[in-house]
Amino acid sequence: MRQGMLLVVGLASVGLLWSADWPHWLGPARNGSSPETGLLTTWPAGGPPLLWKVEGGEGYSSVAVARGRAYTLVQRNDRELVLCLDADRGRTLWTYEIGPGFHNEYGSGPRSTPAIDGNRVYVTSVNGPVLCLAADTGQLVWKRDLLQDFGGKRITWGMSASPVVEEDLVLVIPGAPGASVAALNKRDGSTVWKTGDDQAAYASPSLLFSDGRKIALFFTASGLQAVDFRTGKPLWQIPWKTDYGCNICTPLVVGDLVFIGSGEQMGCAVFQVTAHQPRLVWESRGPRSVLKTYWANAVHKDGYLYGISGEFSGVLNLNCVELKTGKLLWSEPRFGKAALTLAEGHLFIVTKTGDLVLAEANPAGYREKARVRGLLGDNRTVPTIADGKMFLRDRKHIYCLDVRSR
């Protein structure tokens, strides 16, 4: 009887802690949110415990985590590398050299995030190559090139869209005539379909389900493209053209609603996707927009959007907006450039200047619960939360913090 009671208590305790991988850009559901529970939402002085800190490299690729391994892209000694680490200890398991580095006055190095699918890892280089590697060894399985194979053009700030692996396809954005967007066979890299003529922008693809159909969404230079996931057949387009082709943030899908936003004074909008054309639910355009997501993706919780709003060189606020109406609930002024991840009803935020911030995701107002100042160096990388750990990057190091509740 006593052993049975202990087993029940033990299982109940395990139930308080639920962890998940973060296998690709923006997490398991591609929405910047972690489904994990049992996380640390009251921090000790100095913040969550640091488990390890290792050499990283230039670039803004975030960290993908699956099966106890952490993957990211870095630039070292003017070479772009895929880096695989032991997620528990930070030990380097393997590296793979993609090719030459990328330099830009606004930040050098790779931009996209690896995607893990089974025992394969898929990466898109800042210079155009797309590679499939063995996740455990780093051995090359296949390689394509978005510029050479499709006739694409390397955009000003480098190829930034992360690959999306779904079913047997890898969604990519060549940005070429006749191949604005494309799908590759994940097993051998062969082209399954390609369509459109729009130039690439910087946002990664999204997926949406509508009336039994899987739709691929691409936020390219001239707007939002929707194509049939399986065939590549164009379904509809929403014009959304910014200066310099700066559509950067991945479309955020919430049920049958899609939120898009940009800087360059464009603003934001929410569309409802129906069986035919999307219906505009609301829009907030221009310099007074309620949520100008220049490069930091917004997140959603319980009917509310939370995101950094402003322009690249202007004042940036942290705003809360009602998803279905576009009503601005609150704005934390002059918050600054930052990237955020949602987990356990909280916003885990890293500022560009290196602060680590914990705040409630609460429509009643901004409630900051903790702030560790200057933990990181200059960065623009969204936090990754996986298996009770938070993975962070600046332009020199990769960090792993323990965010499991005790």
N, C-alpha and C positions, 0 to 999 in steps of 0.2 A: 504493500500500500504506500509506504513512504517513498519507494523508488518511483512509483507511478506519479505521485504528487510532484516529486522533483523534476520528472520528465515534463509534466505539464507546465510547471513554473519556468523551466528552461526554454520550452518552445514559446511561451508567452514573451519571455525576455528577448528571444531572437526576433519575434514579430515586431518589436519596437524599433529594430534597425533593419531598414530595407535599402539595399544598394543596387546600383545599376551601372552598366558601362556607359560611356559617352563616345560612341563609335565614329562620329563624323561631326561636321560643322553644325553648331547650335544644338547638339545633343540628340538624345534618342528620338524625339518627336520633331526635330529640326525647328524648334521654336524658342531656343534660348532658355529652356526650363529643364530642371532636373526633377525626376520623379522620386528622388531619394527622400527617405524619412529618417528620423533619429539623428539629425544634424545639430551642430553646435550653433544655437541662435542667441546665446549669451556668452560673450567672449571674455576670457581673462585679460588682465593687463598685458599689453604687448601683442594681443591677438591670438589666433589659433596657433598651436604648437607647430614649429617648422620641422618636418620630417627629413627633408633633404633639399639641398641647393646645389646645382651642377652647372657647368658651362653650357650655354646655349649657342647664341650667335645672333647676327643681325636678322631682322625680319619680323613680321607680324602674324605669322601662322599661329593658330591656337593649337592646343594639345588634344588629340583624340586618344581615347583609352578603351582597350578591350582585352579581355583574357589576361589581365595582369601586366600588360605592356602599354607604354605611353609613346605616341608617335607625334612628331612635328617636323616642320621644315625649317632649316637654319641656313645662314650664309656664313662661312668661315674661309678666310684666306682667299676671298673672291671666288669661292665655289659654292654652289647650291647643293645642300645635302638633305637626304631623308635621315632622320635620327630616330632610333628605337631605343627606349629605356625600360629598365625594370621599374614598374610603377611603384613598387614598395620601397626600393632602395635608391633609385636614381642611377643605377649602374648602366653604362652603355652596353646594349646587347649587339647592335650592329649599326652601321651607317652605310648609306648608298649615295655616291656622288652622281648628281643629275647632270651638271654641266657648269658653265660659267655663271658668275653672280650677276646681280642687277643693282644698278646704282641710280639714285634719284635724290634730288635736293630735299625732298620731303620724307626721306627714309629709304634705305636700301634693303635688299633681301626679299625673300619669298613672302607672299600674301595669303595664299590659300591653305586650307587645312586638309590633312589626309582623311580618307574614308576607309574604314575597315569592314570587310565583309567575309566572314568565315576566316580562312587562312590566307586571305589576300588583303593587301593594302594598296589603295589607289591614290595617286597624287597628281596634281597639276602644277607644273613649274611656272614660275613668274615669266619665263621666256617662251612658254608654249608647249613643251613636251608633256604628254600624259603617260604615266607609267603604272603598270601593275607589278607589284613585288610580292614575294612570299612573305607573309607577316612574321614568320618565326626566324627566317634566315636573312631576309633582304635580297634574295636572289631574284633577278629580273625574269618576269614571266612574259610580258610584252610591252611594247612602247609605240606610241603614236605621237604626232606633232600637230597641234592645232594650226600652226602657221604654215608649215611646209606641206602637210597633207591636204589641208582644206583651203589654203590661200587666205588665211586670216591675217590680221594685222595686229602686231603687239601694241596695245593701247598705252597711253602716256605713262600711267603709273603702274604698269605691269599687269599681266594676266592674274586676276585675283579670285575668280569664281572657283569655289571648291567643287570637286566632282560629287555627284549624287548617284549612289549605287542603289538601285531598286529592282527587285526581281533579277532578271538576267541582263539588265541594261546599266550603262554608265552615262549619265547626262552631262554634257559638256557644252561650252560656248565658244566656238571658233571665231564668231564675228565676221564671217566671210560671205561674199556673194553666193547665194544658193545654199549656204551653210551657216546661217547666223547662229543656229543652235543645232545640236546633233545628239545622237545616241549611239554608243559603241557596245558591242557584245563584250560583256565583262570577262568572258573566258579567253578570248583571243584578240580583243581590240578591234575587230573588224567593224566597219560602219554598218549600222542597222538602218538608220534613217538620218536625213539632214534636211533642213528647211529654212526659209527666210533669207532676208538680205541685210538685216540690220547689223550695225557694228556692235561689238561686245561692249558692255559696261563692266562694273566691278561686283555686282551682286551675284550670289549663288542661286541656283535653281531651287524651286519649291515644288511640292506635290499637293494636289487637292483631289478629293473624291466628290463627284457630283452626279446624281442620278445613275449610280452604278458604273460610272466611267472614271478612270484615273486620268487626271489632267496634269501635265507638266507646265509649270509657270516659269518664265524667264524674264527678268527685268533688265532688258538691254538698253542701248543708248537712246532709242526713241520711245521706249515705253514698255508696257507689260504685254508679253506674248503668251498666249495659251495654246498648247498643242496637245493632241491626243498622245498620251504616254506611249502606247503600244505602236502606233503607226507614224507618228510625227505629223499627222494631218493638222494644218492650222485651224484653230477654232474661232478665236477672236483676238483683237488687240485693243489696248487702251493707250492712246497717245500720252506720253509723259516725258517730254524732252527737256533736259537740263543743260545748262552751260557746261562745256567740257565733257559731256557724256557722263556726268557724275551721278548716275543711279547706282548707289553703293550698297544699300541695305537690302537684305534678302526679304522678299515678300513674306509677311507673317499671316499664316492661315489659321483661322479660328472657326472650326465648323465649316459653314458655307460662306464665311466672310473672309475677305482678303484685305489686309492693311498694307499700303505702300506709302513711303515717304522719302523725301530728298531734301537736300540743302539747295544752294544756289537760288534761294527765294521761291522755290517751288511749293513746299508745304507737304500736305498729306491728304489721303482719302481712304475711305473704306467702301468696298464693293461687295455686293452679294452675288454669288455665282449661281445662276439658275440653269435650267436645261438648255437655254439658248445663250443670249448675250448677258453679260454681267449687268447688274443694276447698281447705279450709284446710290449708296446709302447716305453718305455725307462727304464733303470735302472742305478743307481749310487751306486755302492757297495764299501765297505771297508772304511778305516779311512778318505778318502778324499771325502766321499759322500756329495752331495749338501744338504741333509736334513736327518740327523740321529735323528729321533724323538724318543728319549729314553722313556719318559713317558708323554710328553705334546703333545696333539693332534694338528696337523696342521689344518688350516682353508683355505677356498678357496674363492676368489673373482675375477670375470671377467677374468678368465684364469690364475690366479696366486695363488700359494700356499705361505702361511706365517706360519712359525713354528720355534720352538726352536730346534737347531741342536747341538748335542754333546753327550758325554757320562756321566754316572752318576757322576763320580768323576773328569771329565775333564773340559776344557773350553767350555762354551756353547755360541753360537751366535744366533741371530735372523736373519733368512734367508728368502729371497723372491726368489721363483723358478717358472719358467714358467711351467704350468701344462702339456702342450702337448709336450714339448721338453726336460725338465729337465735342462734347462739353468739356472744357478745361476745369478739372476739379481743384487742382492746386499746382503751384510751381515753386520749386526751391531755387531761388535766383542765384546766378553766378556759381553754379555748381562746378562748372568746368568740364573739359573733355574727359570722358570716362566710357567704360564698357561695363555692361551689367548682365548678370545671370540670375534667374529666379529659382529659388529652392526653399522648401519649408515655409512658404508664405513670406519670404524675405528676399531682398535685393542684395546680392553679393556684388560689390562694385569695386572696380579698380580705376583710379583716376590716371590720367596721362602723366601726371607728376609723381605717381608712385604710391599714393595713399590707398589703403585697403579699407573699405567702408561696408558696414552692415546696417541696413535700414529696413523697416517694415514695408511690405507692399500693402499699403493701407490707403483707401480712397479718402479717408477723413483728413489726411494731412501727412506731411513729411515727418517721419519719426526716426531719427538716426539713433542707433543703439550702440555703435562702436566705430572707432576709426583708429587705424594704425598709420601714423604719418611716416612717409618716406621709406616704406618697406621695399619698394621696387625702384628701379630707375625708369627712365623714359620708356613708355610703352603705349600700345593701342590694342592689346590682345584681350579678348573676352575670357573671363574665368571659366575653367572646366571643373565640373564637380562629378566625381565618379568614385564609387566604392568608399565613401566616407572621406575622400581626400579632395582638396582643391588644388588644381594645377594652374600656375601663373607663369607669365613670361615677361621679361623686359628685353632690351636689345643686347643683353650680355648673358643672362642666366635664365634657368628654368627652376621654378620653386614648387615644392609640394608641401601643403599644410594639412594637418589633421583636423578635420571639421566634424568628426564623430562626437555625438553627445556622450558624456560620461554619466 
